[in-house]
Structure formats: structure tokens, C-alpha cells
Amino acid sequence: MNHLDKTAKTLLQRLLGLVPGDNGGKKADFGGFCGVWTEADEAEFRENSEDLRRVNPRDS
């Protein structure tokens, strides 16, 4: 792989967030939401989204 190809591949990986340890700057976009749920919030979410985790056998 030549230098230009390697550079292009590296840039694409970073922009798409595919490089381990590098999230392409996206983490900062959601930093305000990280760790803000209480245990009660999580329990309510899990209860309200339970139907979304069930697979209907007729759909498979």
C-alpha cells in the first residue's frame, strides 16, 4: 500500500469512528448525556421498551 492510500484509509477510519481509541470526535457530542440516568430512569426505560426486545416468531 502506498503512502497516499494509507493516509486516505487512515483519514476515512478516523472520520467514520472506526479507529480503536478514536471516536472521530463524536463522544463530545453526547457527553452531556453520559451517566445522567438514575436507576429509576433506567428501570422505567427498560420496562417501557421491553416489547422492542421481543422477537415475534412470525417475523423470522
Protein Blocks (a to p, Z undefined) as FASTA:
>chain_A
ZZklmmmmmmmmmmnopaghiaghmmmmmmmmgopacfklmmmmmmmmmmmmpccfklZZ
